[in-house]
Amino acid sequence: MPAAFRSLVMLVLTLGFLGAAAGGAQALSLMDPFNVPAAMDGGTAKVGDGIPFADGARFKLDVYAPEERGDIAPVVFFIYGGGWKNGAREDYQFVGRALAARGFIVVIPDYRLYPEVRFPDFLEDNAAAMRWVQDNIAKYGGDPNRVFMAGHSAGAYNAVMLALDPSYFKEYGVTIPIRGVAALSGPYDFYPFEYDEVRNTFGDAPVPEGTQPINLVTSDAPPMLLTSGTTDPIVRVQNTENLAARLRSQGVWVTTKYYDGFGHMEPVIAIGAMWRWRMPILDDMVEFFTRFGAFPSGVPRLAIVPAPPEGVLPNGEPMEPMHAIIDQLDTQFAPISSQ
């Protein structure tokens, strides 16, 4: 990692942490340090910015692509997390550019959040965004027959639910095949609802058991990659273990990846260039997508894995303020499941 890159990254991290700690209107977003140009993958472009897929402020999406494009490319539809009450597509530019650098067209939609909506409205919003993909992604160089879904946390829940319950896509006329789902740190088995924030979002469902992905698994489910940090305090690792077991019992192809000693936010942050040295999650995702047809006539582009920035401790742990920002991000979430 060039010295200039290291210096810039550490400066932005420091400003991001201090700004968030100070609070107020001038505070920077905690996600800003991961979205500065020097901290993201190059050779990519945002080819769609705030494209509406329905009427409303939250019905917009962004599209990322490799700068150099030849044949039509596979598509990743990425749904961010935030406990169904937080999140914005612009905070995950680093994810869009990371996957675009590997040869994918990447779509990141916004969707409505609690308290404006409750279950299942956010699922319907993402289904509407997928209908936009079906109708329009070819114009951006994407192949509608090579579409994958991915998500983190609540976004992983949304992606898995859409894959397991065909009624949402059917309602919006979505007929394109979903080749596979990469779900990071997701809650899939959290009923009965133990925490107020989860009860607020799901408690009015007439059949609460039907809100749980683990209860919707059939042999028709697409292949899945399920990942989790082993010390996740927000969504317990048992969610991944339980869903994987249920999928396997139905003969569905599933693989699991557990990242030892990591918590809730690190897996999604490590998709981006700045944190990628911490774990191989981007490689794991691309290997999964490739296995199920992302690149039938070739191989994905290689990812650059930067060396650890200055300030990493001898045991490999990053010093403050990098660790502090991750801790601050985790504090934004209330526990979803104790299982």
N, C-alpha and C positions, 0 to 999 in steps of 0.2 A: 504494500500500500504506500503510495507516494507520501512524502512528508506533508505536502500541502493538503492532501486529502485528509490525513490524520488530524492536522491542526483544525481544519474546517469542521470536521465531524465533531471533535471534542468541543469546539466553540459553540456550535449549534446545540449540542446536547446540554451544555451548561446553561445557555440562554433559555432553552426549552424547560429545563427543570426549575430554574429560578423564576421564570415567568409564571409557570403553573403553580409554584409554591406561593407566589405573591398574590395570585388571584386577580380579580377585577377585569374590567373590559379590555385592558391592554395585554392580558396574559396570553401567551402563545398556547396553541393546542399541544397537548402532550404528544400527539402523533407527528407534529411538524418536523422534529429532527430526522425522522426516517424518510421524509419526502423532499429534502433539499436535493438539488440536482447532483451534487457530488456524492451523495449517499445512495443514489439509485443506479440501476443498470442503464448504460448508454445503448445507442443503436435502436432506440424505440421512439415511438411518437404517440401522442394522444390524438387520435384521428376523429374522435367524437367527444364533444364536451357539453354535458347538460342536455342531451337529446331527449325530448319528451316521448314517453311511450304511452301516456294517458294524460288526462287533464288534471292538473294539481301540482303544487309546489314540490311534493315528494316523488312525483312520477317522472324522474329523469335518470339518465344513465350516461356513463362514460365508456368509451371504447379505446383500447390501446392495441398497437400493432408494431411489428418490427418495421424499422425504417426501410429496409430492403426486403421487398416482398416479390415473390415469383408466383408459383402456383398457389391456389387457394389453400388456406391454412386451417388447422383445427381450432376449435373455439373453447374457451373456458369461461363459464358464467359463474362469477365469484360473488358470494353473498357475505357481507361483513357481519360481525356480531355487535354486541352492545347490550345484551340482556333484554332485547326487544324494546328498549327505551332510549338508547343512544346509538350514535353512529352516523357517518356521512361518507358518501362515496369518495370525496376528495381526500379523506384521511388515508385511503388505501391505494393511492397512486403508486406507491412502492411495490405493491403486489401486482398491479397491472403491468408495470414496466418489467418486473422480474420475469413474469410468465411470457410477456411479449418478446423479451430478449431470448427466450428459448424457442421461439417460433410460433407462438399461439396468438390468435386474436382474442382479446380479453374484454369481457363486458362486466362492468360493475354498476348495478342499479342501486338507487335509493329506494326505500319503501317506508310506509307509514309506521309510526312507533306509538307505544303506550305513552301517555294516556289518550292520545287521539283515537287509537284503535286497540282492539284486543283480538285474541285468537278468534277466527282464522284469517283476519283481514290481511295481515302481513304476508301470509302464504299466497293469498289471491293477488297481492301486488306483485310478488315475484313471478307468479304465473303470467301475469299480464306483460311483465318485462320479457319473459321468455317468448311470448308471442311476437314481440318486436324482433327478437333474435331470429325467429323462424322467417319472418317476412322481410328482414332487412340486412341480415349479417353478410350475405353474399356481396352486397354493395361495398363492404369494407374489407373484402378479401377473405371472409370466413366461409367455411364449408358447413352448411346446415346439417349434413349427414355425419359430421364428426364433432358433436357437441358434448362437452363434459361439464359437470357442475362441481363446484368446490365452495367451501364455506368454513368460517371459524366461529366457534361458540354458538350463539343464537343463530348465526348464519349457517352453521353446520346443521343445526336442527332443521332450519328452513329447507336446506338443500335435500336432506334425507327424507323429510316429510313429503316434499314434492316428488321424490323418486319412488316413494312407497305407496302414496295415495294418488292414483291416476285421476281422481275426480277434479283436482284443481286445474291440471293442464287441459282436461277435457272441457271444462267450463269455458276456457279461453281459446279453444280450438287449436291447442298445441299438439301437433302430431309428429314432430321430429323426434328421432330416437335419442335417448340419453345414454351415451356409451359407458359412462362410469361416474362415480361420485367420490371426491376426496373430501373427507369431513375431518376437521381439526378441532379437538377440544370441545366436542359437542355434547349436549344433554339429550339423551334418548330414552331414559327410563327414570323419571323423576316424579311419578305419581305414587302415593298421595302428595299433594303440594304442601311442603313444609314451611315455606318462607312467604312472607306477605307479598313481595314483589312478584313472585311466580303466581300466587293466588290472584293478584290483581289482573294479571295478563291472561290467565287461563281458567280462572275459577267459575266463569259463567258458561263454560262449555257444557251443553246438555248431556254429553257423554264424555266425562273427563278422561276415561281410559282411552278414548279415541284420539286424544291429543298426543299420545305417546308413540313414537316410532317403533318401539320394540313390540307393540301390539299389532302393528300393521304389516309385518314382514310376511311375504309370500315368496314362492319360488320364482316369481316374475321380476323380482327386484334386480336392478342392474348391479354390476360389480362395484365393490366399495373398498376404498382405502380409509381406514379409521385410525387416527393418530391422537396421542395424548401425552402430556407431560405427566410423569409419575407422581409429582407432588402438587398437582393442580388443586388449589383450595376452593375454586369456584364451581367447577364441574368435576366431580370425583371420577377417577379413572375407571371405576366399575361401570359407568355408563358405556364406555367403549367396549369393555370386556363383555358386558351382557348383550349388547347389540350384535357384536361379532359372533357370539355363540348362537344367537337366534338365527342369524343369517346362515351360518354354516349348517344348522339343523334343517334348513330348507334347501340346502344344496346351492346356495348363492356363493359366488366367488368373493372372498373377502380376505384382506390382509390387514394386519395391525402393526403399528409402529409406536413404540413407547420410548420417550426421550427421558432418560434417567436424570432425576434431580431438577427437572424444569417444571414451571408452573403453568399458568393459564395463558398469558400473553406471549411468552417467548416463542411458541411454535409459529404464530402468524408473523411476528416481527422478524423471525429468522428467514422468512421467504425473501426479504429484501437484502440488498447487497451489504448493508452496513452490519447486519447481525448474522449474516449467513455462516460465518466461521463457527458459530455456536452449535449448529446441528444441521444434518443433511436433509432437511424437510423438503426443500425445493427439488433436490435430486429424487427423493422418494416419490413426490407427486408426479414428476415428469416420467419417471420409470413406469409408474402405474398407468398414466395416460397412454404412454407408448405401447404398453402391453396390450391395450384394448383399442388399438387402431389409430392413434393420433397421427402417426407418421408411417403410413403403409409403404411408402416408396423411398424411405430414407431414415435418417436418424435426427433427433432433435439437436439444436445448437447447444454448445457447451456453455455452462454458467461460469462466470468469474466468481471465485471465492476469495474475497480480500483477506489479507492477513489481519490478525487482531490489531486494533488500533493501539496507540500508545496509552499507557495507563492500565494495562491488563496485569493482574496480579500473578505471581509465580505459579499459583495453582490453576490458572486459566480463568479465574473469575474476573469480570470487568470491575474496575474501581468506580466509585461515584464520579460523575453523576449518572453514568449509564444504568447502573443497577437501580438507582433511585427512580429513574423514569419508569422502568418496568414495574417497580413496586407501586408507584403512583397510579399507573394504569390499572393494576390489579385492584386497587382500592376503589375504583369506580364501579366495581361489580359487587353485587350481593350474591351470596351462595345460591345456586340453583338446585343442587342436590347434595344430600349427605351420603347417598348410597355409594 
